[in-house]
Amino acid sequence: MMITALCSLLVSKLSSYPTCIIRMILTRNLGNKLAVGHSNIQGGLTSIVKCLDVQNLIFREKLDILCLNETNLKSDIETDTLALPSNFTFLRKDRNNDSGRGGCGILIGDNIKFKTVDLHLTISTEKIESLWIHLLDCNIYLCSFYRSEQFCPLDTFLDYMSECMIKLGKKKVVMLGDINVDQNNINTINYRKLDRTMRMFGLVQTVQEITRTAKLGDRITHSTIDIIMTNTYSHFLACDVLEDRIGDHQTIKFTIDFNVDKPSKFKKILIRDHCKSNISALKNFLKENCDYSSILESNNVNEAVEGLNTHVQYFYDIFCPIKQIKCHSDFIHKPSEELLKNIKLRRKLYRKYKKHQKEHEKKKEKSTDCDSALIPLL
C-alpha cells in the first residue's frame, strides 16, 4: 500500500507540469533575402509595451536586423533587463554624457554572422552616436547612426562620415539612421553639405518618401530625415517606408539580394504529453494493475528504490509519449502580472483606436456625400 501511495503521489505531481520539454528543434525558412529595418522609437525601451512593439515589427516585417534611434538608455540600465527578442543580439551606443537621451542600437538576428568594427579614427567621436558591424557572409559594412541637431553639429558628423569612408576604402557600405536633414529641402545649406559629402564617396540616398509628420505650432510638417546611404545600391531589391511607427517616425526597410536563413517565428519542441487523460490512466495503472512483489521482497533498500524508479519510468514512457508542438520563439511560461497588464492595456488601446478610425471614416464619407450633393446647387 505504501508503494502504491508513493506512485500516486509521484504521478499527481506531473499534473502541475503540463509539458515536459525534451529538446528544441530550431527551424528556418531557407532562401529569403536579407532584410534590414530602421526606426526612431523615441525612447521607452525600459517599457514592456515599447519592447513588444519592437518585437512585433521584427516578426511582422521578417527583419534580420533592426537599427534603433533614440534608445534613451543610461549606463545604469543593463541590456539583460530589456524585454527584447531572445533570438536577437542587441548592441547599443548610449550618449556619452549619460543623460538618458539620444543613443542608438542594433538588433541582430542569431541567423546573421557579424562582428563589431572599430575603425580607429583620429577625429574626436565624443559627439557621434553610431555603431558599425561587418556582415560576414555578404561582406557589407553596416552603420546605424543618430544625429541630433542640438547634440551633434552637421559639420562634425560629416567629418566623421568622411574619415569612416576613407578608412573603408572600396568596401561595400550601408549607413542608415535619423540625420535630421530634410531631403526634400534641396536648397538648404545642410542638404547641400550632405549631398556633396555623399557624392565625394559615391554614396546614394535611397529613401524617397516622407518619414516623419509632425505638428509645429499651427503647421503640420512633412520631412524625410530618416535616410539610407549606400555605395552598393545595385544589390538593393527594395527600399520602402513602412506604415509602421513606434515613435513619430515611419519605419524604413531595405532588402538586399543576398540569401539568408530566416529564423522561424515558431520553434518546434519535443515534449512529454502530460494531458489529464494520460496522467489519470498512468495513475490508475500503477495503483490497480502493477505487481510490486519483487520490490517488496527485496532486502536491499537501494535495489528496491532503483527497481521502483525503473518500474515507474517504464510505464511513464508508455502512458506519456513524446510529441512535437510549435512554440513561439518568445513564449513565456509564467508571464509576470505587469506584462499581462501591459498586454491587456495595449489591446484595449488598439481596439479603441480602430473604433475611432472607423467612426472617422464614416464621418468623412458623409461629408464627401454632402459636398457632392451641394456642387450641382452651386
Phi and psi in degrees as a GROMACS rama.xvg file:
@    title "Ramachandran Plot"
@    xaxis  label "Phi"
@    yaxis  label "Psi"
@TYPE xy
-61.4751  -42.4156  MET-2
-66.0618  -41.9108  ILE-3
-62.5901  -41.0912  THR-4
-64.2184  -39.8339  ALA-5
-64.4922  -43.6185  LEU-6
-61.928  -42.2216  CYS-7
-62.2385  -39.0874  SER-8
-65.5438  -42.9306  LEU-9
-62.2248  -43.5997  LEU-10
-68.3206  -38.1189  VAL-11
-62.3636  -29.7433  SER-12
-66.4723  -27.3794  LYS-13
-64.1768  -28.3447  LEU-14
-64.9464  -22.5151  SER-15
-81.0569  -7.46409  SER-16
-120.239  88.6343  TYR-17
-59.8077  -29.2465  PRO-18
-138.523  144.093  THR-19
-116.07  107.65  CYS-20
-71.0985  123.532  ILE-21
-86.7878  -55.3564  ILE-22
-164.637  161.018  ARG-23
-101.859  140.044  MET-24
-112.817  109.235  ILE-25
-78.5482  130.253  LEU-26
-119.552  148.466  THR-27
-136.268  148.077  ARG-28
-91.8032  114.643  ASN-29
-80.9747  157.538  LEU-30
82.8078  16.2367  GLY-31
-93.8454  157.259  ASN-32
-89.3944  154.602  LYS-33
-67.8867  121.653  LEU-34
-117.319  126.985  ALA-35
-125.103  134.274  VAL-36
-122.128  164.707  GLY-37
-142.338  137.719  HIS-38
-148.04  132.009  SER-39
-89.3188  107.023  ASN-40
-92.8641  -7.20524  ILE-41
55.2329  47.3463  GLN-42
74.4708  -171.482  GLY-43
89.5591  12.7104  GLY-44
-66.321  -18.7463  LEU-45
-77.4691  -10.5564  THR-46
-86.9342  135.118  SER-47
-64.814  -36.3014  ILE-48
-63.6151  -43.6081  VAL-49
-65.448  -39.7721  LYS-50
-64.5467  -35.9667  CYS-51
-65.1111  -37.5621  LEU-52
-61.6916  -41.2496  ASP-53
-63.233  -45.1858  VAL-54
-61.566  -45.0349  GLN-55
-61.797  -39.8822  ASN-56
-62.4393  -44.0584  LEU-57
-62.202  -46.5976  ILE-58
-74.9211  -35.1725  PHE-59
-67.8947  -41.1623  ARG-60
-94.7455  -0.402667  GLU-61
53.8985  51.5756  LYS-62
-82.9675  138.883  LEU-63
-89.6694  -30.8355  ASP-64
-138.441  137.446  ILE-65
-130.818  120.219  LEU-66
-93.6809  136.499  CYS-67
-119.181  139.431  LEU-68
-114.981  156.784  ASN-69
52.4838  55.4968  GLU-70
-69.9034  -24.6128  THR-71
53.651  42.2008  ASN-72
-101.87  152.897  LEU-73
-116.687  167.286  LYS-74
-65.1245  -21.556  SER-75
-85.718  1.65662  ASP-76
-101.282  112.801  ILE-77
-76.4534  141.623  GLU-78
-60.3247  -36.0876  THR-79
-64.5053  -19.9208  ASP-80
-83.5391  -8.59761  THR-81
-85.8693  136.945  LEU-82
-85.4282  58.7103  ALA-83
-92.2483  163.67  LEU-84
-55.5243  133.705  PRO-85
-70.3722  -22.1052  SER-86
-97.1483  22.5716  ASN-87
-127.705  141.085  PHE-88
-90.8346  134.387  THR-89
-111.395  115.913  PHE-90
-101.733  141.852  LEU-91
-139.072  150.76  ARG-92
-132.037  99.9594  LYS-93
-80.7382  157.734  ASP-94
-63.8263  137.67  ARG-95
-60.9054  -30.4081  ASN-96
-82.7356  3.80547  ASN-97
56.0356  38.366  ASP-98
-83.4633  -11.8789  SER-99
77.4444  20.3234  GLY-100
-125.057  162.657  ARG-101
63.3229  -148.797  GLY-102
87.4147  162.446  GLY-103
-144.28  167.98  CYS-104
-157.391  163.111  GLY-105
-133.066  126.886  ILE-106
-98.6611  121.717  LEU-107
-121.5  124.23  ILE-108
-64.0662  151.193  GLY-109
-63.7816  -16.5375  ASP-110
-82.4823  -4.21026  ASN-111
-104.078  125.023  ILE-112
-87.4576  126.221  LYS-113
-151.474  167.343  PHE-114
-144.879  148.205  LYS-115
-72.7381  152.302  THR-116
-122.195  130.271  VAL-117
-114.205  114.669  ASP-118
-84.9373  -4.56073  LEU-119
52.8358  59.5283  HIS-120
-78.1902  154.653  LEU-121
-91.1442  -25.9598  THR-122
-79.4755  161.488  ILE-123
-71.9625  133.902  SER-124
-112.074  22.3375  THR-125
-62.0721  -34.3944  GLU-126
-96.6068  3.77085  LYS-127
-97.6237  131.951  ILE-128
-117.662  99.32  GLU-129
-157.525  159.902  SER-130
-136.565  137.045  LEU-131
-115.428  135.49  TRP-132
-133.599  152.908  ILE-133
-108.295  115.625  HIS-134
-81.1583  107.115  LEU-135
-67.8276  -42.2157  LEU-136
-68.2709  -40.4819  ASP-137
-99.8987  -1.22386  CYS-138
56.8664  49.0756  ASN-139
-118.307  138.002  ILE-140
-96.7846  117.721  TYR-141
-110.116  132.456  LEU-142
-122.346  127.162  CYS-143
-105.848  125.929  SER-144
-135.297  160.314  PHE-145
-139.195  125.18  TYR-146
-118.011  113.393  ARG-147
-91.7344  133.693  SER-148
-59.8436  -36.382  GLU-149
-80.1435  -26.7791  GLN-150
-97.9724  -38.733  PHE-151
-127.734  108.363  CYS-152
-59.6518  149.109  PRO-153
-61.3194  -39.8201  LEU-154
-60.0616  -39.1807  ASP-155
-63.1932  -43.4581  THR-156
-66.8914  -40.1423  PHE-157
-67.7402  -34.6391  LEU-158
-62.7805  -42.6274  ASP-159
-63.1561  -46.9249  TYR-160
-60.7654  -41.0422  MET-161
-64.4546  -45.023  SER-162
-67.8552  -34.7546  GLU-163
-60.6975  -46.4898  CYS-164
-67.2302  -34.7808  MET-165
-65.204  -41.842  ILE-166
-64.9487  -37.9284  LYS-167
-80.8395  -19.2648  LEU-168
62.5434  -123.664  GLY-169
-95.691  14.0956  LYS-170
-69.7981  156.195  LYS-171
-75.5696  127.614  LYS-172
-130.441  140.221  VAL-173
-133.139  123.841  VAL-174
-118.48  129.062  MET-175
-141.109  144.848  LEU-176
164.279  -174.957  GLY-177
-90.1037  109.227  ASP-178
-92.3065  -16.8727  ILE-179
56.2152  36.6462  ASN-180
-129.887  113.326  VAL-181
-68.4576  123.429  ASP-182
-78.1904  -4.81196  GLN-183
-91.621  -22.2885  ASN-184
-94.3753  79.2429  ASN-185
-74.8018  -8.97193  ILE-186
-93.2911  -5.6732  ASN-187
-76.2897  153.544  THR-188
-65.213  -36.2886  ILE-189
-65.5945  -40.1774  ASN-190
-62.4001  -43.1639  TYR-191
-65.0816  -39.6823  ARG-192
-62.0472  -46.6747  LYS-193
-64.3582  -43.8636  LEU-194
-62.2505  -40.8035  ASP-195
-63.979  -41.104  ARG-196
-66.8953  -41.4583  THR-197
-62.6919  -43.792  MET-198
-64.1071  -34.2622  ARG-199
-59.4034  -33.2335  MET-200
-112.169  14.9709  PHE-201
69.7031  30.3212  GLY-202
-95.5796  145.565  LEU-203
-121.376  149.334  VAL-204
-99.809  122.766  GLN-205
-101.563  -10.94  THR-206
-86.1574  121.869  VAL-207
-113.805  -6.07802  GLN-208
-108.872  172.14  GLU-209
-68.779  133.204  ILE-210
-113.55  -11.2157  THR-211
-147.685  129.332  ARG-212
-118.292  122.018  THR-213
-137.271  156.7  ALA-214
-105.839  118.01  LYS-215
-115.327  99.2409  LEU-216
67.1559  -120.73  GLY-217
-93.5336  -2.95106  ASP-218
-100.895  146.633  ARG-219
-109.025  120.802  ILE-220
-103.487  146.212  THR-221
-124.267  121.667  HIS-222
-139.08  158.59  SER-223
-116.154  91.2197  THR-224
-115.084  -10.2223  ILE-225
-94.9846  116.959  ASP-226
-129.57  164.108  ILE-227
-128.386  120.702  ILE-228
-112.576  131.641  MET-229
-152.348  152.663  THR-230
-108.805  12.7476  ASN-231
-127.021  39.6551  THR-232
-62.6148  -24.7434  TYR-233
-64.3639  -19.3823  SER-234
-90.6252  -4.93444  HIS-235
-76.1078  133.882  PHE-236
-96.3191  -30.9637  LEU-237
-159.466  151.905  ALA-238
-144.477  114.503  CYS-239
-129.657  151.347  ASP-240
-101.241  118.396  VAL-241
-87.5214  162.276  LEU-242
-72.5551  -22.6797  GLU-243
-64.8002  137.87  ASP-244
-144.931  135.865  ARG-245
-102.132  -39.7376  ILE-246
-101.908  -135.454  GLY-247
-103.797  15.1812  ASP-248
-108.773  145.511  HIS-249
-73.0618  149.62  GLN-250
-79.6324  139.023  THR-251
-112.231  151.325  ILE-252
-146.695  138.501  LYS-253
-131.047  152.387  PHE-254
-122.3  131.652  THR-255
-108.302  146.094  ILE-256
-75.6291  71.3173  ASP-257
-147.613  125.506  PHE-258
-76.2414  133.413  ASN-259
-133.825  157.836  VAL-260
-82.2885  115.801  ASP-261
-80.9719  128.302  LYS-262
-68.1203  134.623  PRO-263
-71.5048  146.404  SER-264
-67.0002  -25.9892  LYS-265
-118.743  141.809  PHE-266
-102.328  144.037  LYS-267
-89.3381  129.55  LYS-268
-127.251  135.933  ILE-269
-91.72  126.289  LEU-270
-131.234  162.887  ILE-271
-87.1381  132.314  ARG-272
-80.6664  98.5734  ASP-273
-98.7785  44.219  HIS-274
-70.0756  161.146  CYS-275
-60.1311  -39.6403  LYS-276
-66.681  -39.4444  SER-277
-65.676  -43.9954  ASN-278
-63.927  -43.441  ILE-279
-63.6335  -42.0446  SER-280
-64.5894  -41.5006  ALA-281
-64.4189  -42.1091  LEU-282
-63.1316  -46.2181  LYS-283
-65.6904  -39.185  ASN-284
-64.1353  -45.8783  PHE-285
-65.3277  -29.333  LEU-286
-82.8947  -39.9089  LYS-287
-105.066  -31.5642  GLU-288
-114.252  3.46244  ASN-289
-97.9131  145.396  CYS-290
-103.608  112.117  ASP-291
-103.782  13.4742  TYR-292
-60.0888  -42.3464  SER-293
-63.9206  -33.8485  SER-294
-72.1977  -41.9963  ILE-295
-67.7046  -32.2336  LEU-296
-79.0498  -11.4662  GLU-297
-70.386  138.732  SER-298
-93.8892  -10.2331  ASN-299
-101.144  118.824  ASN-300
-62.5073  -43.6026  VAL-301
-63.4988  -41.2318  ASN-302
-64.762  -38.1367  GLU-303
-64.8619  -42.9252  ALA-304
-63.8252  -44.2392  VAL-305
-64.8494  -39.0262  GLU-306
-64.0457  -41.1226  GLY-307
-65.2053  -43.0171  LEU-308
-59.949  -45.3687  ASN-309
-63.3283  -40.7772  THR-310
-61.7129  -49.4936  HIS-311
-67.1093  -42.5403  VAL-312
-62.0155  -39.3882  GLN-313
-60.5978  -48.8888  TYR-314
-76.9009  -26.9575  PHE-315
-62.3839  -43.2526  TYR-316
-62.7541  -31.494  ASP-317
-76.8839  -48.4482  ILE-318
-80.5904  -23.7322  PHE-319
-121.114  77.6643  CYS-320
-70.6409  165.132  PRO-321
-80.5023  138.06  ILE-322
-138.176  160.685  LYS-323
-107.405  132.046  GLN-324
-130.83  166.448  ILE-325
-100.712  136.529  LYS-326
-132.555  135.127  CYS-327
-59.7854  141.596  HIS-328
-62.0441  -23.2116  SER-329
-112.217  29.6945  ASP-330
-61.9874  131.305  PHE-331
-113.783  121.139  ILE-332
-65.1412  -46.1725  HIS-333
-127.467  84.1911  LYS-334
-65.7177  147.242  PRO-335
-71.8077  160.701  SER-336
-62.9865  -35.49  GLU-337
-64.3067  -42.4339  GLU-338
-63.5156  -46.7068  LEU-339
-61.7572  -38.9561  LEU-340
-63.783  -43.1949  LYS-341
-68.7965  -36.0855  ASN-342
-65.1689  -43.4258  ILE-343
-63.0805  -41.0561  LYS-344
-63.9229  -42.164  LEU-345
-63.291  -43.0236  ARG-346
-64.3469  -39.8556  ARG-347
-63.4218  -45.858  LYS-348
-65.9672  -36.0182  LEU-349
-66.9721  -42.7244  TYR-350
-62.2267  -38.9677  ARG-351
-65.3816  -40.9039  LYS-352
-62.7759  -45.7003  TYR-353
-63.5503  -37.1868  LYS-354
-63.7965  -47.803  LYS-355
-65.9157  -32.7578  HIS-356
-64.7489  -43.1752  GLN-357
-63.9187  -43.1706  LYS-358
-62.1748  -40.517  GLU-359
-63.7882  -41.6406  HIS-360
-64.4182  -39.0614  GLU-361
-63.4424  -44.1196  LYS-362
-63.4822  -37.8716  LYS-363
-65.4084  -41.2471  LYS-364
-64.1924  -40.336  GLU-365
-63.8392  -43.6434  LYS-366
-65.6343  -34.7034  SER-367
-66.0684  -41.0358  THR-368
-64.1548  -40.4283  ASP-369
-65.1637  -41.3264  CYS-370
-63.5613  -42.1969  ASP-371
-66.9907  -30.8974  SER-372
-73.5266  -30.0954  ALA-373
-81.5749  -23.6601  LEU-374
-56.7681  -46.2895  ILE-375
-61.4751  -33.1734  PRO-376
-69.2435  -32.3178  LEU-377
